[in-house]
Amino acid sequence: MGVHVGIVGKPNVGKSTFFAAATLSSVETADYPFTTVDPNQGVAHVRTECPCKAFGVKCQPRNSLCIDGNRFVPVELIDVAGLVPGAHEGRGLGNKFLDDLRQASVLIHVVDVSGSTDEEGRPCDPGTREPTEDVKFLERELDEWIADILRRDWGRTVKRASLEKIPTTEVLKERLAGIGVSAPDVESAMERAEVPSDLTKWSDKDIRRFAREVRRVNKPMVIAANKIDVERAEENLKRLEEEVEYPVVPTCAEAELALRRAADQGLIRYLPGDSDFEILEEEKLSDEQLQALEFIREKVLKRWGSTGVQEALNRAVFDVARMIVVYPVENENRLSDSEGKVLPDALLLPEGTTVRELAYNIHTEIGESFNRAILVKPDGSREVVGEDHELEHGDVVKIQTS
């Protein structure tokens, strides 16, 4: 899978419910801190329009799903246990939780937008807690976590870099390789932090500034403003949108979980991300269940357009992590693979991926023997492109080898 999405936040804000709704997996949930001790890992899906609609064909997905012309492409979801202030110092189970984030390439920060959980994750009256403070708290914990990684053996690291004349970018990349930081990440963070190129001139303030920018570059974030159906949530949402630098998605994870479970049981017709649902087996639903579904329709779907869970996933992967979906085929006329399966694979790739890089992604031998690529258009036309051509979201492409 092309991207790992980390679900983060303090305890009792609905992270595990978000995870269960996104993956339709059973996880332990409860209204107290540290419900999740080990990270839950599962498969969620981003939703995009399948080319089968434009081409007028019936696809046969192999690595993904297609439902009513909507392609659901898998991504790995990591539900990390709730953080509390001081986690980077080991408070609670903080260090373990932070370490679990190493493999995440983008974060969804689940925030209780109703303000009904205090800074430790304990329930309180709605409006008591300011949600923007939760965003700042998580930023501080992540920044200090990265800074602490840099501070370990800092003197020895600087001395070695100086004696061996190792480029600063290389030194810092090596220090942060464990959390997936690349050389371009380091270069971007150094420029944004305006730190000296000579490590011997760095102060602790420089380390902190650089750590903050690394976090912004390497662990980009979407805010899932959860519990949007609770009182005080809407007024808090407006402040949150005004004061944070991240995309904010109004979310009701409980509603999504209820809809997914009802759809899974064949009681309703609903696709993740839809703005409504259709009841199929009304006689099998109790009055209480029908009232709950109507509440979801009126207070969540009609008001906000969706439950927000699918939108948060899509925005994290497509907008923030800047991934695209492409569809490689072997037969450009039938849009099929060697076995005749139509549009079998949907690949998540970074924006800017070239057709040559796609070829290597499929198989090393295909990359090495790359000759050209053919982009297949819904109007029946073909475009022949060279190895440096950058792919776009939704492209259907055939790789030709020499």
N, C-alpha and C positions, 0 to 999 in steps of 0.2 A: 504494500500500500504506500502511496506517495506522500502521505502526511500523517503525523501523529498529533492529535488534539488533546491537550490537557484541560481537564475540568477542575478549576481551582476556586478557593474562597474559604471563608471561615466556616465553622460548624453550624449546622441547623439552618442553612439558607436554601436548601433544596438541591444541593449538588447531586446527591445520590438519586433523587427523584428525576432530575434532568438526565442523568446517565441511564436510568432504567427506561425512561421514555424514549430516549434516542436509540437505545439498543434493544429495547423490549426484553431486558434481562432482569432477573430477580436479584436485587441487592438488599442488604440489610439497611433499613431506614429507621430512625428514631429521633425524638426531640431532645437529644443531649449530645454534648461534644464527644468527639472521637468514636462515633458510631462506626466509621470506616477506619480500620487500622491498617489494612493492606490495600494498595491501590487496586480498584476494579478495572480490568481491561476488557474491552469488548469492541465489537464492530458496529459503527453507525454508518449512515449513508448521507452523502450530499445529493441534492436533487437538481437535475438539469433536463432540458428538453432533449429527447432522443432524436437523432437524425432520421429515424424510421418514418416520422411524420412527414418531414419535408420530402423524403425520397419516395414515399408511398410504398414501403416494403414492410414485411413482418420480420422483426429482428429476432435473433436467437442468442441472447446474452449468455456469456460463459463466466465472466468475472464480476458481474453486476446484475441489476434487475431492471426490467422495463415494464412499467404498469401504465396502461392508457397513454403511451407516448412519453412518459416521464422516466428518465433513466436515473436510477439510484446507484451511485458509485461508492464503494466501501472506503471508509477511513477508520483508522484505529483511534479509539477513545480511551483515555486514561482518567479515571475518577480518583483524584488524590485526596486523601483525608484532610479534614478542615484544619486550617492554620489559625494560630492565635498570636497576638503580639508577643514578640520575643522568640519566635520560632527559629530564627537564624542562630540564636544563642543556645538552642537546644530545648527551649521551653515547650512543654507538652511533648509531642512527638515530632517536633518541628524539623530537625535535621533530616530525618527519614523521609518526611513528606516532601521537603525541598529536593532531596536527591531523586525522588520519584519523578520529578519534573524534567530531569536531564534530557530525556528522549523526546519531549514535547517540542514541536516546531511552531505551534501557535496555541494560545491559551483562550479559553472561555471562562471569564470570571463571573461566577454566579453570585449576584448581590441581592440581598433582601431589600427590594425597593420600598417596601412598606415600612421599613424601619422598626420591625417588631422582634429583632434579635440584637442583644448588646454586643460589645466588642469581643466578648468571649464566646459568643454563640448561644447565650442563654435567652429564652423567650422573655419579651417585655411588651409593653403596650405599643400598638402601632404608632409610628411617628416619634418614638422615644430616641431612636438611633438615626443619625444622619448618614444615609447611604454613601455619600461622597467620601466620608471618613474611612469607610471600608476599602474603597479603591486606593486611597492614599496609604492605608496600612499595608495592603498587599504589595504595593510598589516598594515601600520601605523594606519589607522583609526580603523581597527578591533582590533589591539593590544591595542590601547588606550581605546576603548569601553570596552573590557574585564577588563583592569586595573581599569577603573573607577568603574565598578561593584564591584571589590574587595575593592577599597579604601573607599566606602561608609561605615561609622561606623566601620572602620578598628580597631580603638583602642578598641571599645566595644567588637568587635568580638574576638580579641586577648585575652582580659581580661577574657571573658567568657570561652574560650577554656582552658586557664590556670587554672582558678578556678575549672572548672568542669572536668578537665583532659580529654577533648575530643580529640581524635586523629586528627592530622593535616589534614590527608586525608579526614576525615569526615567533618571537618569544611569547607574546601575549596570546597568539593563537594556540600555541603549545600548552600554555597554562589553562586555557579555557576549552580545550578540545573535548573534555568530558561532558560538557553541556552543549556540544554541537556548534560551537562558535567557529566560523570560517575566517579566512584572511580578509575577504571583503567586509565581513561584519566588523572586524577589528579596525580596518581602515576607516569605515564609515563612522564608527563610534569615536575614534580618536579625533576625527575632523569635527564632529558635532560637539565633543567635550572640550575641544581646544586645549588639549594637553601637550606638553613638550614631546618632541620626537625622541629625546634622550631620556631614557628611564632613570638615570642617576639624578635627574632634576625633578622627579615626581615627588609630590607631597601626598599626605593621606587624603587631602581634598581632591587631588588629581585622581587618585584611585577611586574615590567615591563618585566623582563626576563621570569617569570612564565607565564604571560599573553600571551607572544609571543608563548611559547611552547604549551599552551592550545589551542590557535588558530590553530596551525599547526596540533595538534592531533585531535581536535574536529571539526574543519571546514576545512577539506582538500579541495584541489582546483585543477581544470583543467582550463587552459587558452584557450579560444576560440579566436584565432587570426583572428578577423573579418575584412572584407573589403580586403580580400586577392587578389581581382581582381583589386584593385586601384594601381596606380603607387607608387613606393617606398615601397610597402608592402613586396615584397619578400626579399629585403635586410634587412629590419627591422626584418623580421621573423627569419632570421639566428641569429641576435644578441639576440633576445628574447629567442630562444632555448638554446643559450649558457649561458645566464646570469641568468635565473630563475630556481628554483628548481622543478617546476611543469611540468606535461605533457602539451605540447603545440600542439593545433590542428589547422591547417590552415582552415579558415572558410569563407564562403560567405553566410550569412543568407538570403540576398535578393534573391540569386539564389535558395536556398532551398524553400523559400516561393513561388516563381514563379512556381517552378516545382510541389510543393504540390497542389497549386491551379489549375494548368492545369490538373493534374492527377485527382483531385476531380471533375472536370468538364468533365472528360472522353476524353480530348483532347490528352493526352499522357499516356503511361504506364510507371509508375515510382514508385519505392518503396524507402522510406527514407533510405539512406545509399548506394543506388545503384551508380555505376560508369558511368551509361549512362541511356538514356530513349528512348522510341520508340514513334514516332508521330502516332496517330491513326486517327485523324480527320484534316488532313492538310487543307482541303477546308474551314474549319471553323476558321482558323487562319489567321490573317492579315499578310502582309509582315513584319510589324514592330515586331509582335509577333514571327514570324519565325526567324527573325534576332536576337531577344533577346535570343531565345532558342539555336540558333547556337553559340552565344557568350558564353552562359553558358557551352555548351558542350566543346568548344575549350579552353576557358580561365579558366574554373573552373574544370570541371569533368575530362578532359584529362590531365590537368596539375597536379591536386592534388588528383585525384582518387575518390573524392566525394565532396559534398558541405561542409562537416565537421560538420554539425549540429548533425546528428545521431552518428557520431564517438565521438563527445564531450560528448553526453549523455551516450553512452556506456562506455567510458573510466571513466567518473565520477562515474558511478554506479558499474561497474564490477572491474575496476582496482584500483580506488582510495577509494571508499566506501567499496570495497571488498565484494560485494554481489554475490550470485549464484542463479540460477533458478533450482528448482526441481519440479517434477511432481508426486504428490501422487495419487494413484489409489486404488480402493477397490477390483477389480477383476484383479489379476495379469496375468490371461490368456487372457482376452479381453482388458486389459489396460483401464478399464472403471470404472465409479462410480456406485452407486447402481441403477441409472436410465439408465445405459447402454451407457452413453456418454463417448466417447473415449478421453483419455488425456484431461479431461475437465479443470483442473486447473494448472496454472504455478505460483509457489510461489517464490517470491524474499526473500531470507534469507541470513543472514551474513555467510561468510566463517567460517567453523568450527562448524556449527550447527550440533548437533547430531540427530539421528533418534528419540530419546526420546523427544528432544526439538521440533522436527517437529510434533510429536504426540500431544504435548501440544498446538502447534500453530494451529492445526486443531480443537481440542476441548479438554477442560480440562479433561473430562471423558475418552477420548481416551488416553491422556497422563498418567492418573492415573492407567489405566488398561492395559498399554503397556506390551506386552509379548516379541515380537521380530519384526524384519522387514525383508522384502524380497526385494532385489534389482533385478530388471528385466533387463536382457541384450538383446540387439538387436539380438544376435546369438541364442536366445532361452533359454540360461542358466539362472539359478537363484542363488543368493547368500544370504544366511541367515545370518543376522548380529544382534549383541546385541545393547543395548541401548546407548552405548558410541561410536558407529561407527559414524564417521564424514562424512556427505554427500558431494558429489562433484557436480560441475556444470553439469546439464543435467541428473542427476539421475532420474530414474523412480522407485518409491518405494511404496510398500504396507505395511501398519502398521497392525500387528496382535495383537489383545487384548486377555487377558485371560478370 
